[in-house]
Amino acid sequence: SDAKKYYDDHKSQYQQPAQPESRDVRHILVKSHAVALTVYSKLKAGGDFSKLALKYSIDPSKTTGGRLTVCKEKTVSCPLKTVAPFEKTAFSLKTNEISKPVHTQFGWHVIQAVGPVNPPRKATTIPFDQVKAAIKQQQLQQKKQDTFTKWWNDTKKDFAKKTKYQVGYEPPASATQTTTTG
């Protein structure tokens, strides 16, 4: 019942945010149409996308083979929203299909869809049954910590009452107190 009460009082912690329509793609970005056509021809002939991305692409994603997840809208869970021509092409390709060069304000892209289009997902709350064990474990750890802290503080007080110091060796009453000599 304690776990259920905690869950009910803290439901916002168990929210999965909405996810816009998204897709995993990889792309190679170059400055000229001629280079884009060369890259496209090499890919169509069976060229290795990752190697060609490293060799030709001017995009930072080239170090990961040009991979990125693109979304139809920018959200916290999906921060990458691309420009319209790129997005239109990325979402219209069949899985593993390679696009002809696409022009945007950044240059020329050759895009490959590496997975299916992921449909949008509404915000949901993780059901109590899926987090019940974790909440119980968290509460058990907190009880253990509270018990230890109480024991420690009680033990310190008990020893402080029983401990006698020789004259001149008694510690200051508090750490913030200072002594002045005159």
Secondary structure, DSSP 4 states (H G I P E B T S, - for coil): -HHHHHHHHTGGGGEEPPB--EEEEEEEEES-HHHHHHHHHHHHTT--HHHHHHHH--SGGGGGTTEEEEESS--SS---B--HHHHHHHHHSPTT-BPPPEEETTEEEEEEE-SPPBPPB--EE--HHHHHHHHHHHHHHHHHHHHHHHHHHHHHHHHHHH----TT-PPPSSTT------
